[in-house]
């Protein structure tokens, strides 16, 4: 690992010399860009071998051992804002065949029914290895219209497909999920995955890994900060069921689950789709959803990855169904947003609007004080520096989370209108607010992005102790 003092000194020197920082950024961008190209080339080789019937083992091993693939996986594991030297150092530790991983820390996260699920926070080297494993399995798991939550078939793709079915007469829907799905996976089934057996045993099989539990609030980001690298020992509560089956929190688990569940049944007049452990049935008759639910129950009980148990289905007979945050209403041609997702948005939006209003009031006070001072030139209107940035971020983040919903549909239009009434006071900002969901490349979208980026940089400048020292 790089010396912390040297890294800190280099950061200070780069800040004092913007040209140097720009060159460092360009060098890193080229390095990670080239690694990504090699990563994609080797990943595509796995897909080509899968579709052509060639031997998979050599290309899979080449990918898992590739220094470029390891660099990209380390970049993913640490996040895009990580220091390049930390990413490089971690890439040197990534080894899908490693046997010396530190204990995997986990905490019980409470579910709506009062039970809990174990959430794992993988050590960086193991997390990076799981990104490699995810890619190897993804390239060998071809979307088939039933499996979603995998590359090439997202949750939003499922929403679009389900709405097409509903609009074409499949108006009898049912939703369910698998009870404790990840915990219930038979670890022996993992050895059917298209991976080297030793990689499966050392990196995926929970029976071969060590775990350490902590009691922690349901806040993964805070948990990551607290865990750090302190080496603390956490007391195990033996009343809490620890990780087994598939690790929840691993970037590979969703794709692994999809691969294990290939082969779900369906019929010409009844369709089944699954995203992670969430299942939806669409049929032309109410009898169709009931019969398929019974078929799925029997199928999952006999599943080699299980046995798995299915929750009691919720039926929607030509009535709206909320699924994966979306609403599927037979009386609408487009996709809506579920009530619980709306509630979360309204809570976040209320906080954001209060923050924007408080900032506006503070600017108005500063303006009034400056205008009252005869020795100062009257400043420009504070409204020019008061776009509703918090409101915009919440709405744009929410929009990004529901790409299957029309931007100009009633769901988004309602919140654009009500939030504009709250705190958009300048004509220029009113126009941008009305076009908050403009397509990339449009003048409005470019202007909004520039405003949000400028205010984010200003916030970083005010909170970064290194930059404040060097002012």
Secondary structure, DSSP 8 states (H G I E B T S, - for coil): ---HHHHHHHHHHHHH-HHHHHHHHHHHHHHHHHHHHHHHHHHHHHHHHHHHT---HHHHHHHHH-HHHHHHHHHHHH-TTS-HHHHHHHHHH--TT------EEEEEEE-TTS-EEEEEE--HHHHHHHHHHHHHHHTT----SSEESBTTB-HHHHHHHHHHHHHTT--EEEEEEBTTHHHHS-GGGGGGSSS-HHHIIIII-GGGS-EEE----S-HHHHHHHHTT--------TTS----SS-BT-TTHHHHHHHHTTT---BTTEEEEEETTEEEEEESSHHHHHHHHHHHHHHHHT-TT----B---EEEESS-EEETTEEE-TT-SS-EE-HHHHHHHHHHHHHHHHHHHHHHHHHHHHHHHHHH-TTS-----GGGG---HHHHHHHHHHHHHTTTS-TTSHHHHHHHHHHHHHH--SHHHHHHHHTTT--TTSHHHHHHHHHHHHHHHHHHHHH-HHHHHT-
